[in-house]
């Protein structure tokens, strides 16, 4: 298993073997992208990923994904400041 830096920006590729993996969904884990139980009491849960065979999984490095910890492409959408009057709905 590879363990890239979870504080990196943009999508991050993880090479994972077949099996069950608990991915961190709270950003508190001391094991990078892999859950160590640090979320307990935070109201967040880990993300269980079941792989039938080895695969490359793309995780979110920007923190804006609606499917966190998995990347959904949100990093490509420009961030507009809250005071920006144009383009908000």
Secondary structure, DSSP 8 states (H G I E B T S, - for coil): -----TT-SS-EEEEE-SEEEEE-SSS--TTTTB--STTTTTT---EEEEESS-EEEEE-SSS--TTTTB--SGGGS----TT--SS--
